[in-house]
Amino acid sequence: MQHEIGNRTFIVADVEPLDVDGVRTVEVGVGLWLLAFVALLPFYGRLEDAGRLWWLWTCLAGFGLGLFGLEYCRRRRKARAELVESPDGDLRTDA
């Protein structure tokens, strides 16, 4: 497939996206927030003295919100899989 914009021609490769549902991406993000929270725990006193204790709570909030996002992505993946299946159990190719 080609697109012509102005005096340039762009060729678009026929490549499927790697992570359509985003579950793996959100899992990695949740893991990184948890890792940051655990890494900051030993420095609780120093963070409190410096007035930067909010760093710790930001990591905890990122982890918690990421869990909600992970559940959302998993439900979306399940709903999309059910939508693709036809009533007789065969996969539709037009979805």
Secondary structure, DSSP 4 states (H G I P E B T S, - for coil): -EEEETTEEEEPP----S-SS-HHHHHHHHHHHHHHHHHHGGGHHHHHHHT-THHHHHHHHHHHHHHHHHHHHHHHHHHHHHHHB-TTSPBPS--
